[in-house]
């Protein structure tokens, strides 16, 4: 068996379609392929999201057996539309594979699950955008008073203007997710995405999550990905589309402990914490426009 994953054998993309059941939920139609690069996807009109495994590499980290993963997350939505994503929750969980042909057979021994040693990004903050807000408080009331010629009425009006500055920016925050069963360390990573509250242009459209795992050499494990976006619809689809919208019925990604995938320039390095490890290639950071890669110091 080859030590390199064939990306063409792994990946496919499947649209969510209405199921034939009477519960009104969404079902998934695919080719029953388990070991694939697509972790989960949903599409509602022109609004959708995807998560793909782009890098898999085995080596060491802090002198322990480790696996390095790169996952590309992408969100598609019209700008400033009712179908934009205003926030999203991402959770990536790793679990020992008891049977590689039965992904729904869950591990009951938490000590066998991989442990998250490090991950990125921890935080992404967009550019701050201020907005001045003006508010006028106005009160109008009739006033009745008496004169020598009888009662009279006039209208009185009071107003006060206040100005305050509101600031907002797009944010991404990453955290470890550890439960009571995993005493040795967290086996999950989460990312929370929120849009700029001032511009309301939606969340970050794409980023790569990089995770370093402590794992036993040659052990196969499952990676389960859950993406839960909040859509700015006039009718909130979460009230109609519940569990299957986040891919609960979808198969996880199998990592068999041997096969690699991704940028070959990294495969010559086995120590992920070495000073010369090419992290820029794994993080897949964008290059400045008009500058070739070899010209970047």
N, C-alpha and C positions, 0 to 999 in steps of 0.2 A: 504494500500500500504506500502511495506517495505521502511524503511528509508535508505537502503543500495542498491547501484546500483549493479546489477549482471553483472560482466564483460563479461560473456559469452553471455548475451543478447545484449550487446552493440557492441562488436567489430567484425569486419570482415575486410578483406583486399582484395582489388580489383585492378587487373592490368588494366592499360590503354591499350585499343586496338584501332585499326583503325576503325573509324566510317564508316557508309555506305554512308555518304554524299559525295558530289563531291568536297568539299572545301579542302580536303587533310589534315584536322586537326585531332586531337585526340579526341575520345569520351570516355565516362566512362560507363562501364557496371557494375551494381551492383544490389542488391536486393531491392532497393528503401527504405532502412532502414534509418530513420532520426536520431534517438537518439543513435548515435554510437560513439565509442571511436576513430575510424579512422577519422582524420580531412582531410587529403589529402595525396595522394600518386601518384607518377609517376615512371615509369620504362622504360628505354631504354636499351635493352640488359642487360648487367650486371650492369648498372648504374641506381640507383633509390634513392628515399627518402621517408620518412614516418613521420607522426606526430600523436602521440597517447596521449589521455588524460589518465593519470595514477593516479591522486589524485584529489578528489573533497571533500571539507570539509567546513561546514558553522559554523561561530562563530562570534567573534568580533575582531576589530582592532582599537586601539585608541578610545575605548568605542563606536564604531559604528558597525552596522551590516556589516558583511564582508563574503567573500567567498575566500577560499584558493585553488589554482589550481596548479597542476604539469603536465607538458606536456613534453613528451619525443620526441626529434627530432633525427632522424638517417639518415645518408647519406651513400650509398653504391656505391663504385666505385673502379676500379682497381688502385693500386698505380702507380704513374708516367706514367699513360697511357693517351691516347688521349681522353678517356671517363671520366676523373676525374673531380670533381667539383673544380674549382679554386676560386669561390666565391659564396655566396648565400645571399639572402635577405628573412627574415622571418617577417611577420606581423601578429599579433593576435589582433583582434578587438572584442569588446563586445557591444551588442546592446539589448535593451529591446525587448522581444518577444511579439508582438501584438496578434499573433495566433500561438499556438504551432504546429498546423498541416499545417501551411503555412509559411515555412521559407523564402520564397521570398517576403513576405509582410514586408517591411522595416519600421522601426520606423521613425517618422518625428519630434518627440519631443526629442531633445538631452538631456534635463534635466532628462529624465527617464532612460537613459543609465547608466550602472555601470561605476564607476570611478576607475582607477588604483591607489591604495594607495601605493604599493611597488612592486618590482619585482627583480628577480635575474636570471642569473648573469648580473651584469653591465658591466663587462669586464673580458675576459680571454686572457692571453698572453702566447703563447708558448715559448719554449726555443729559445734564440737567436742563430742563426747559421751564422758565418762569412764565407766569401769566398774572397780570394785574386784574383784580376783580373789584368792581365798583358796585356798591349797594346803597340805595337811597331808602331811608325809612321815612315814610310820610304819613301823617295823621291829620285828618280833616274832620271837624265836628261843628255843628251849629251852636251858637251862643245866644241865649235869650236874656234880655235885660229890660228893665222898666224905665220909661221916660215920663215926663209930666204929661205927655200926650197919649200915654198908653204903652203896652209892651211892644218891643222891637226885636228883630232877629238879624244876626249877621253870621257869616261863615268864617271860622278861624282855621288856619292851616299851619302845621309845624312840620318841618322836614330836616333830616340830618343825613349827610353823605359820609360813607366810610369807604376806605380803600385798603385792600390787603393783597399781598403777593402770595400766590400758590405755586409751589415747585413740584415737579414730578419727573420721574425718569424710569426707563425700562430697567428691570432687575431680574437676575437669575441667582438663586441661592442653592448651593449643594450641601447635603448633610449625610452623615452616616445614619442608617436605620438599624438599630439593634434591639432585639427582643430579649425576654428573660431566659429563653432556651439557649442562646448563644453567649455563653460566659466568656469564651476566648476572644471574642471580637464580633463586629457587625458583619453580616453576610449580605447586606443590602445598601444601596446608595439611592438617594432621592434628590431630585432637582425641582424647585418651585420657580415658575416663571410668571411674572406679572408685567402688564403693559405700562407705559407712561400714562399716568392718570390725567395729565394735562393734554397731551396731543392725541391720546386715544387711537394710536395707530396699530395696536395689537402687540403681541409678545414677540420676542426674538424669533426670527423665522428659521434659523438653522444654527446648530452648533454641534461640536463633537465632544462627547463625554469619554474620558479616558479613565480606566480603572486598572489598578494593579491588585492581583489576588494572591494570597498565600494558598497553595493547593498541593496535594500529594502528587508526586511524579507519576504520570500515566493515568491518573484517575479521570474518568469522564464525569462531567457535571452539567446540569441544566442552567441556562440563563433565562429567567422569566422577566418580561418587560411589560409594564403597565403604563399606559399614557392616558391621562384623564384631562382633556381640555375643557374649558368653559367657553361656550360660544355665545356671542352677543346676538342671539336671535330674538325676534319679537315674541316667539313662542319657544320657550326653553326646551330643547330636545331631550335634556336629561330626564324630564318628566315622562317621556315616552320611550326612550331608548336607554336601558339601564345596564345590566351586566355585560351584555355582548358588545356594547359600544366600546368598551375598553379591552376587548379581546380576551376575556376570561376563558373562552372556549378554544382559543387559538393554541397551537402547539408551541412549546418553548424551543429555544435554540440549543442544540446539543453541541457541547465542546468536548471532544473525545480525549484531550490530554496529549495529543501528538501532532495534529495537523495545524499548519499555520496559514495565515492569510494577511495580505496587506502590502505595505511598502517594503520591497526587498532590501532597500538600503539599511533597514534596521536589523535584518536577520543575521548580520555578521557580529552582532553584539548579544552576549548572553547575560550580562549583568545590567539590570534595568536602573540601578542606582549608580552606575559608573559616571564619572565626570564627562566623558566624551559620548555618552549615549545620545543619539540624534532625536531628542524630544520634539524638535520642530516638525520632523517628518511624521511623527505619531499624532501630535496635536493638530496637524493639518491647518495651521494658521494661514490666513490669506497673505499673499505677498503684495508689496506696494505696486501700484499700477505703473507700467512702463519700465520695471526693473526685472531683469532675469534672475532666476534663482541662484546662479553661480556668482552673481555680483553682490549678493547679500553677505556681509561679513559674518 
